[in-house]
Amino acid sequence: MNLPHGNHQERKTRLFNLAVIGIVGQVGFFTLLIILVALFAGLGLDNQMQTRPLFTLVFLVASVPISLIVMFVVVRFGLRRINPGKMKSEPKQQEENDFGNYS
């Protein structure tokens, strides 16, 4: 079954949009999970050691860079899955295009 060019391009765009929505959903989920784990771990330690806001604040502040790192990893992994050939071949392709150009 041959599809017209417009339908193929529309399908590719739709699949790309769904993949981006999936990546954004994963980033949001992991960020929320990290913040909730930090919050409840901090509250638990504060209750146990009678240091009311100390551990909660420290864990919440520490969760920000951790969630940023996780966000970066999830986005890179997701982009690699969306476009596996382009991310690895771009530098090599540029190197091949520049081969023999000495100016």
C-alpha positions as CSV (number, residue, x, y, z in Angstrom):
1,M,0.0,0.0,0.0
2,N,1.5,3.3,-1.1
3,L,0.7,6.3,0.9
4,P,0.9,9.8,-0.5
5,H,3.9,11.8,0.6
6,G,1.9,14.1,2.8
7,N,0.5,11.2,4.8
8,H,3.9,9.8,5.4
9,Q,5.3,13.1,6.5
10,E,2.3,13.7,8.7
11,R,2.7,10.2,10.3
12,K,6.5,10.9,11.0
13,T,5.6,14.3,12.6
14,R,2.9,12.6,14.7
15,L,5.3,9.9,15.9
16,F,8.0,12.5,16.7
17,N,5.5,14.5,18.7
18,L,4.4,11.4,20.6
19,A,8.0,10.6,21.4
20,V,8.7,14.1,22.6
21,I,5.6,13.9,24.8
22,G,6.9,10.6,26.2
23,I,10.2,12.1,27.0
24,V,8.6,15.2,28.7
25,G,6.4,12.8,30.7
26,Q,9.4,10.8,31.9
27,V,11.3,13.9,32.9
28,G,8.3,15.1,34.9
29,F,7.8,11.7,36.6
30,F,11.4,11.4,37.6
31,T,11.6,14.9,38.9
32,L,8.5,14.5,41.0
33,L,9.8,11.1,42.2
34,I,13.2,12.5,43.3
35,I,11.6,15.5,45.1
36,L,9.1,13.3,46.9
37,V,11.8,10.8,48.0
38,A,13.9,13.7,49.3
39,L,10.9,15.3,51.1
40,F,9.8,12.1,52.8
41,A,13.4,11.0,53.7
42,G,14.1,14.4,55.1
43,L,10.8,14.4,57.1
44,G,11.6,10.9,58.4
45,L,15.1,11.8,59.5
46,D,13.9,15.0,61.1
47,N,11.3,13.2,63.1
48,Q,13.8,10.5,64.2
49,M,16.5,13.0,65.2
50,Q,14.3,15.9,66.4
51,T,15.9,18.4,64.0
52,R,12.7,19.6,62.4
53,P,13.6,21.4,59.2
54,L,17.3,20.6,58.8
55,F,17.3,17.3,56.9
56,T,14.2,18.2,54.9
57,L,15.7,21.4,53.6
58,V,19.1,19.8,52.9
59,F,17.6,16.9,51.0
60,L,15.3,19.2,49.0
61,V,18.1,21.5,48.0
62,A,20.3,18.4,47.1
63,S,17.4,17.0,45.0
64,V,17.6,20.0,42.6
65,P,21.0,19.1,41.0
66,I,20.2,15.4,41.1
67,S,16.9,16.0,39.2
68,L,18.7,18.1,36.7
69,I,21.3,15.4,36.0
70,V,18.5,12.8,35.7
71,M,16.7,15.1,33.4
72,F,19.7,15.5,31.2
73,V,20.3,11.7,31.0
74,V,16.6,11.0,30.2
75,V,16.5,13.5,27.5
76,R,19.8,12.3,25.9
77,F,18.6,8.7,26.0
78,G,15.2,9.7,24.6
79,L,16.7,11.7,21.8
80,R,19.1,8.9,20.9
81,R,16.2,6.5,20.7
82,I,14.2,8.9,18.5
83,N,17.0,9.6,16.0
84,P,19.7,6.9,16.6
85,G,21.7,7.5,13.3
86,K,22.0,11.2,13.4
87,M,23.4,11.7,16.8
88,K,26.3,9.3,16.2
89,S,27.0,10.1,12.5
90,E,26.9,13.9,12.5
91,P,30.5,14.6,13.6
92,K,31.8,11.8,11.3
93,Q,29.7,13.1,8.4
94,Q,31.1,16.6,8.8
95,E,34.6,15.1,9.0
96,E,33.9,13.2,5.7
97,N,32.6,16.3,4.0
98,D,35.7,18.3,5.1
99,F,38.1,15.6,3.8
100,G,40.3,17.2,1.2
101,N,39.3,20.8,1.9
102,Y,42.5,22.5,3.0
103,S,41.3,26.1,2.9
